[in-house]
Amino acid sequence: MAQTNFAKLTTEQKTVWSRDLWKIARNNAFLSRFLGTGQNSMVQRITDLTESEKGARAVLTLLTDLTGDGISGDNQMEGREEEIKAYDRVVVIDQLRNANRTTGKMADQRSIVNFREQSRDQLAYWLADRMDQLAFQTLAGIPYTYNLKGAARASGTFSNLDFAGSVSVPSAARRFNWEGAVGSEAFGTYDITEATLRAPSWKLIVQIKAEAKDKYIRGIRGKGGEEVYHVFLSPKAMAMLKLDSDYLAAARSALPRSKQGNELWTGTDGLVIDGTMIHEYRHIPQFTATVAFAGIGTPVVDGCQMLICGAQALAFADIGNPDWIEKYFDYDNQRGISVAKMMGFYKPLWISPEAGADEDFGVMVVNVKDSA
């Protein structure tokens, strides 16, 4: 088998491998579907550092709508201009690293696997998966000391990241239960221990959009100025939604009749209901009956924390390509590859007009049941 001499790898070649890894990671990351560089993105990607008195920092700017009524007729405008309120939010950054290492030259000789390519693909998938976990955990406001199932993390890596301290629980006016008697479901007080949690339904999807608009959560503008919100469910919660009779009726009536285009046949997500696009993903927070969840209570039913996201729901500081380091160990008998990515996640808060207090800028959390 052909062997590559790591010692002869040039800086330019290492840069190419680093870019290849980052390209694969970006393609694998579920998060990448929602990235954008502007304020009309669900996840705003910040790629540059801003110089300030405290050094180089990643800064997210939130702009609010004008609230004044303006001036009528020929009344004097000068001196009565309305201030554009802007909120600068700092996204703390840190680096996340991982590495692979061979057993030794004899193990390499027996293997037909190209170590560098295999390591690149494995590390790229690892990086994409951990980025997704960090993103959805930040959106849901679950401290990094826990995982997305609500159990304590075995490793302290996430909680040691500098931006772990920026994670904030869902704010008071942005968190709800979907609960009540069957047929009379409604929004209730956020409480993961509630016994009457209900499964997601067409009714919930329609009402959650109205709630988002009432809470001044700005949608993502699409063609024709339409505002779209993204809704994220666990796979089991999505299955419950697809069993809802109103959902089934709408899907049968409104979607294409062919198997190729109808979501009922293809099994894909992304169905748009009343300006909300529905997605299922395994890294949505899920809880299990009788098992303590993330230090906030012990549920009595199985369920998930559904996320409803508008524009600038999350900030992602994406600072450069990952570092790609290759070296020998044990008198050049073992080879290793390490990657390090500098990044940061932050869920923006602002003083919302309807609450008059700090609230999540672009996301709401709803506890729903995801089992029969």
C-alpha positions in Angstrom: 0.0 0.0 0.0 1.3 3.5 -0.9 2.3 5.4 2.2 2.3 9.2 2.5 5.2 10.8 4.3 3.6 13.2 6.7 7.0 15.0 7.2 7.0 16.1 3.6 3.5 17.5 3.7 3.7 21.2 2.8 1.8 24.0 4.5 -0.3 24.5 1.3 -1.2 20.8 1.3 -2.3 20.9 4.9 -4.5 23.9 4.1 -6.1 21.9 1.3 -6.8 19.0 3.7 -8.2 21.4 6.2 -10.6 23.0 3.6 -11.7 19.5 2.5 -12.5 18.5 6.1 -14.5 21.7 6.7 -16.3 21.3 3.4 -17.4 17.8 4.4 -18.3 18.9 7.9 -20.4 21.8 6.6 -22.2 19.4 4.1 -22.9 16.9 6.9 -24.1 19.5 9.4 -27.9 19.8 9.6 -27.3 23.3 10.9 -25.9 24.3 7.5 -29.3 24.3 5.9 -30.2 27.4 7.9 -27.0 29.4 7.8 -26.8 32.9 6.3 -24.6 35.9 6.7 -27.4 38.5 6.9 -30.1 39.4 9.4 -32.7 37.5 7.3 -31.2 34.1 8.4 -32.4 31.8 11.1 -28.7 31.2 12.0 -26.6 34.2 11.4 -23.0 33.2 10.5 -20.4 35.7 11.7 -17.0 35.1 10.1 -15.1 38.2 11.1 -13.9 39.5 14.4 -14.6 43.1 15.4 -12.0 45.1 17.2 -13.1 46.7 20.5 -11.6 48.0 23.7 -11.7 44.4 25.0 -9.9 43.0 22.0 -11.2 41.1 19.0 -14.7 39.7 19.4 -17.5 38.3 17.3 -20.4 40.7 17.4 -24.0 40.2 16.4 -26.2 43.3 15.8 -29.9 43.1 16.4 -32.1 45.8 14.8 -35.7 46.4 16.0 -38.6 47.9 14.2 -39.4 51.6 14.6 -42.2 52.2 17.2 -43.0 55.9 16.7 -45.9 57.3 14.7 -43.8 59.8 12.8 -44.9 63.4 12.0 -48.0 64.6 10.3 -48.4 67.4 7.7 -45.9 70.2 7.8 -45.0 69.9 11.4 -41.3 70.1 12.1 -39.4 66.9 11.5 -35.9 68.2 12.4 -34.9 67.4 15.9 -37.7 64.8 16.2 -36.1 61.9 14.3 -36.7 58.5 15.8 -33.7 56.6 16.9 -32.9 53.2 15.4 -32.5 50.9 18.3 -29.6 48.4 17.8 -28.4 45.8 20.2 -24.9 44.6 20.0 -24.4 41.1 21.4 -21.0 39.5 21.9 -20.6 35.9 20.7 -17.9 34.2 22.9 -15.6 32.0 20.9 -13.5 29.0 21.8 -12.0 26.0 20.0 -13.1 22.4 19.9 -10.5 19.7 19.1 -10.3 16.0 18.4 -7.7 13.7 16.9 -7.0 10.2 15.5 -3.8 8.1 16.0 -2.7 4.9 14.4 -1.5 1.9 16.4 1.8 1.8 14.6 3.5 1.1 11.3 2.7 -2.7 11.3 -1.0 -2.0 11.7 -0.8 0.5 8.8 0.9 -2.0 6.6 -1.8 -4.6 7.2 -4.6 -2.2 6.5 -5.9 -1.2 3.1 -7.5 1.9 4.5 -5.9 5.3 3.7 -5.4 6.7 7.2 -5.5 10.4 6.2 -8.7 10.1 4.1 -10.4 8.0 6.7 -9.4 10.3 9.5 -10.6 13.3 7.5 -14.0 11.8 7.0 -14.4 10.6 10.5 -13.3 13.9 12.0 -15.5 15.9 9.6 -18.6 13.9 10.6 -17.6 14.3 14.3 -17.3 18.0 13.9 -20.6 18.4 12.1 -22.4 16.3 14.7 -21.0 18.2 17.6 -21.8 21.6 15.9 -25.4 20.4 15.6 -25.6 19.3 19.2 -24.2 22.7 20.4 -26.5 24.6 18.1 -29.8 22.9 19.2 -28.8 22.8 22.8 -28.1 26.5 22.8 -31.4 27.2 21.1 -33.3 25.1 23.6 -31.4 26.6 26.5 -30.1 23.4 28.0 -26.8 23.8 29.9 -23.9 22.0 28.3 -23.5 19.9 31.5 -26.4 17.9 30.1 -27.0 16.2 26.8 -30.0 16.5 24.6 -31.8 13.6 26.4 -31.4 15.6 29.7 -28.8 13.3 31.2 -25.5 14.5 32.6 -22.8 14.5 30.1 -20.0 12.0 30.8 -17.4 14.4 29.4 -16.9 18.0 30.6 -15.7 19.1 27.2 -18.8 21.1 26.3 -19.2 22.7 29.7 -15.6 23.8 29.6 -16.1 25.8 26.4 -15.9 29.5 27.0 -19.3 30.1 25.4 -21.0 27.6 27.7 -21.7 30.4 30.1 -23.8 32.2 27.5 -26.4 29.5 27.4 -29.7 30.8 28.8 -32.9 29.0 29.7 -36.0 29.7 27.5 -37.2 33.2 28.6 -40.6 33.6 30.4 -42.6 34.8 27.4 -41.1 32.3 24.9 -41.9 29.0 26.6 -45.1 27.0 26.7 -46.7 23.6 27.1 -49.2 22.2 24.5 -51.6 20.6 26.9 -55.3 20.0 28.0 -58.1 17.7 27.2 -58.1 16.0 23.9 -59.9 18.2 21.4 -59.4 21.3 23.6 -55.7 21.6 23.5 -54.2 25.0 24.2 -51.0 26.7 25.3 -50.2 26.3 29.0 -47.6 27.1 31.6 -44.1 25.8 30.7 -43.8 22.7 32.9 -42.1 19.5 31.7 -43.9 17.5 34.5 -47.4 18.2 33.2 -49.4 15.0 32.7 -51.7 16.4 30.1 -49.1 17.2 27.5 -50.5 16.6 24.0 -48.9 15.5 20.7 -48.2 18.2 18.0 -51.0 18.7 15.6 -52.2 20.9 12.7 -53.9 23.1 15.3 -50.7 23.7 17.2 -48.7 24.5 14.1 -51.2 27.1 13.0 -51.5 28.7 16.5 -47.7 28.7 17.1 -47.2 31.0 14.1 -49.7 33.5 15.4 -48.0 33.3 18.8 -44.6 34.0 17.3 -46.0 37.1 15.5 -47.7 38.3 18.6 -44.4 38.0 20.5 -42.6 40.1 17.9 -40.5 37.2 16.6 -39.6 38.2 13.0 -40.0 35.5 10.4 -37.5 34.9 7.6 -38.7 36.8 4.5 -38.9 34.7 1.3 -40.4 35.3 -2.1 -43.1 37.9 -2.3 -42.3 39.2 1.2 -43.8 36.1 2.9 -42.5 35.4 6.3 -41.5 31.8 7.1 -40.8 30.2 10.5 -38.9 26.9 11.0 -40.3 24.3 13.4 -38.1 21.4 14.7 -39.5 18.2 16.1 -38.0 14.9 17.2 -38.6 12.0 14.8 -41.2 10.5 17.2 -43.0 13.8 17.5 -43.0 14.2 13.7 -44.6 10.7 13.5 -47.3 11.9 15.9 -47.9 15.0 13.8 -48.2 12.9 10.6 -50.9 10.8 12.4 -53.0 13.9 13.2 -56.2 13.7 11.2 -56.1 17.4 10.1 -52.5 17.1 9.0 -53.4 14.0 6.9 -56.4 15.7 5.3 -54.3 18.8 4.4 -51.4 16.7 3.1 -53.8 14.6 0.9 -55.6 17.7 -0.5 -52.8 20.2 -0.8 -49.7 18.3 -1.9 -48.9 16.8 -5.4 -50.7 13.6 -6.2 -47.6 11.9 -7.6 -45.5 9.6 -5.3 -42.4 11.7 -6.3 -43.7 15.0 -5.0 -46.1 14.0 -2.2 -44.6 14.1 1.3 -46.8 11.3 2.4 -45.0 9.0 0.0 -41.5 10.3 0.1 -41.3 10.6 3.9 -39.3 13.8 3.7 -39.7 16.8 6.0 -39.9 20.4 5.1 -43.7 20.5 4.7 -44.9 24.1 4.9 -48.0 24.7 6.9 -49.4 28.2 7.1 -45.9 29.8 6.8 -44.2 27.3 9.0 -41.7 24.8 7.7 -41.6 21.6 9.6 -38.4 19.6 10.2 -37.6 16.5 12.1 -34.1 15.9 13.6 -32.7 13.5 16.2 -30.9 16.3 18.1 -34.1 18.0 19.2 -34.3 17.7 23.1 -36.3 14.6 24.1 -37.5 13.6 27.5 -38.6 10.2 28.9 -41.3 9.5 31.6 -39.9 9.1 35.1 -36.4 10.1 34.1 -35.1 13.4 35.4 -34.5 15.9 32.6 -31.7 18.5 32.6 -32.3 19.5 36.2 -35.7 21.0 35.5 -38.0 18.2 36.5 -39.1 14.6 36.0 -41.6 14.1 33.2 -44.6 11.8 33.5 -45.0 11.3 29.7 -42.5 10.9 26.8 -42.0 14.0 24.7 -39.8 16.6 23.2 -39.1 20.3 23.3 -40.3 21.6 20.0 -38.4 24.7 18.7 -40.0 27.5 16.7 -37.4 29.7 15.1 -37.5 33.0 13.2 -34.8 35.3 11.9 -31.6 35.6 14.0 -32.7 32.8 16.3 -29.1 31.8 16.8 -25.7 33.4 16.1 -22.8 31.2 15.0 -19.3 32.6 15.1 -17.4 30.7 12.4 -13.8 31.8 12.6 -11.7 30.4 9.9 -11.1 26.9 8.6 -10.2 24.2 11.1 -6.6 23.7 12.0 -5.1 20.5 10.5 -2.1 19.2 12.4 -0.2 16.0 11.5 2.6 14.5 13.6 4.5 11.3 14.4 4.8 9.7 17.9 6.9 7.0 19.4 10.0 7.5 17.3 7.9 7.9 14.2 6.2 4.6 14.6 2.7 6.1 15.1 1.0 8.7 13.1 -1.7 11.2 14.2 -4.0 13.8 12.9 -5.6 16.6 14.9 -8.3 19.1 14.0 -9.3 22.2 16.0 -12.2 24.5 15.1 -12.6 28.0 16.5 -16.3 28.9 16.9 -19.0 30.0 19.2 -22.8 29.8 19.6 -25.1 32.4 21.2 -28.9 32.7 21.5 -29.7 36.4 21.2 -31.8 38.2 23.8 -33.4 41.6 23.6 -35.8 43.8 25.6 -39.0 42.8 23.9 -41.8 45.4 23.5 -44.6 43.1 24.7 -42.8 41.9 27.8 -40.6 44.9 28.7 -37.8 42.5 29.7 -35.0 40.4 28.2 -36.6 37.7 26.0 -35.2 35.3 23.4 -35.1 37.2 20.2 -36.0 34.6 17.6 -37.0 31.3 19.2 -39.8 29.7 21.3 -39.9 26.3 23.0 -43.0 24.2 23.4 -43.2 21.0 25.4 -45.2 18.3 23.5 -45.9 14.6 23.9 -44.4 12.3 21.3 -45.9 8.9 22.2 -49.4 7.4 22.0 
